[in-house]
Amino acid sequence: MQYIKIFTGILLVICLILNINFKSLHNFAEERIAIRHQIEASSPLGLYVKDYKGKVKIVDVLNYTPAMNAGLEPGDRILKVNGVKVDNVVSFFETMESVNLDKPIKFLVYRVDSCSTFPVEIKAFEYGCKQN
């Protein structure tokens, strides 16, 4: 009888731990979906970025967006936007507010031991489809 109580107690603790983990994973997934929708609705680029060691790191690139079509990838670190150095997400968004969307935006990106420039055209995209 004593072994059954111990086994039941262990099983209860395991269930509580798993329930907490499932809740946190579920909340994380919901937050991620909400963030993706916010970015999709507010950003013409289709990028999800975060601060990373004094740089702006691309965490996610949404499908069928100018950023994806330009070749930007998760893991890339944005160093400059149109020649203006960006050190964090705040300076990145401030710089993006001042760019001319009629011209391609040039991103200087660090990717696997090299720097490359990616021109991103935003004006040509409307509702996720490229205009002819």
C-alpha positions in Angstrom: 0.0 0.0 0.0 2.8 2.3 0.8 4.4 1.8 -2.6 1.1 2.7 -4.3 1.0 6.0 -2.4 4.6 6.8 -3.3 4.0 5.8 -7.0 0.8 7.9 -7.1 2.7 10.9 -5.6 5.5 10.6 -8.1 2.9 10.3 -10.9 1.1 13.4 -9.6 4.4 15.4 -9.5 5.2 14.3 -13.1 1.8 15.3 -14.3 2.1 18.7 -12.6 5.5 19.3 -14.2 4.3 18.3 -17.6 1.2 20.4 -17.3 3.3 23.5 -16.5 5.6 22.8 -19.4 2.7 22.3 -21.8 1.1 25.6 -20.6 4.4 27.5 -21.1 4.9 25.9 -24.6 1.3 26.8 -25.5 1.8 30.4 -24.3 5.0 30.7 -26.2 3.4 29.4 -29.4 0.5 31.9 -29.0 2.9 34.8 -28.4 4.9 33.8 -31.5 1.8 33.7 -33.7 0.7 37.1 -32.3 4.1 38.6 -33.0 4.1 37.2 -36.5 0.7 38.7 -37.2 1.8 42.1 -35.8 4.8 42.1 -38.0 2.9 40.9 -41.0 0.3 43.7 -40.5 2.7 46.5 -39.7 6.0 45.9 -41.5 6.3 46.0 -45.3 9.6 44.1 -45.0 8.3 40.9 -43.3 11.1 40.6 -40.8 11.2 39.7 -37.1 14.3 41.1 -35.5 15.9 41.3 -32.0 18.9 42.8 -30.3 21.9 40.5 -30.4 25.4 41.5 -29.2 25.2 45.1 -30.4 23.6 44.1 -33.7 20.2 43.5 -35.1 19.6 39.8 -35.6 16.9 38.5 -38.0 15.0 35.9 -36.1 12.3 35.2 -38.7 11.5 36.1 -42.3 7.9 35.8 -43.4 7.0 34.0 -46.6 6.1 36.0 -49.7 7.6 39.3 -48.4 10.2 41.6 -49.9 12.8 40.4 -47.3 12.3 36.8 -48.3 12.5 37.6 -52.0 15.7 39.6 -51.4 17.4 36.6 -49.8 17.5 37.7 -46.2 17.5 34.7 -43.8 17.0 34.0 -40.1 20.4 34.3 -38.4 21.6 37.2 -40.5 22.8 40.3 -38.6 21.9 43.7 -40.0 24.8 46.1 -39.7 23.6 49.0 -41.9 20.4 50.2 -43.6 21.1 52.5 -46.6 24.6 53.2 -45.2 23.3 54.1 -41.7 24.8 51.9 -38.9 22.2 50.2 -36.7 23.2 49.0 -33.3 19.9 47.8 -31.9 16.2 47.3 -32.8 15.2 50.8 -31.8 17.8 52.4 -34.2 16.8 49.9 -36.9 13.1 51.0 -36.7 14.1 54.7 -36.5 16.2 54.3 -39.6 13.5 52.3 -41.4 11.0 55.2 -40.7 13.2 57.6 -42.7 13.9 55.5 -45.8 12.4 56.2 -49.2 10.2 53.3 -50.1 10.3 54.3 -53.8 13.9 53.1 -54.0 15.4 49.7 -53.0 16.6 49.6 -49.4 20.1 48.4 -49.1 20.9 46.2 -46.1 24.5 45.4 -45.2 24.2 42.0 -43.6 26.7 39.8 -41.8 26.2 36.1 -42.6 28.7 33.3 -41.7 32.0 35.2 -41.7 31.2 37.6 -44.6 29.2 40.8 -45.3 26.8 41.2 -48.2 24.5 43.9 -49.4 20.9 42.9 -50.1 18.7 45.4 -52.0 15.1 45.0 -50.8 12.3 46.5 -53.0 9.1 47.3 -51.1 7.2 49.5 -53.5 6.8 46.7 -56.1 4.9 44.6 -53.5 1.3 45.1 -52.7 -0.9 42.5 -50.9 1.9 39.9 -51.1 2.0 39.9 -54.9 4.6 41.5 -57.2 3.1 44.0 -59.6 4.0 43.9 -63.3 
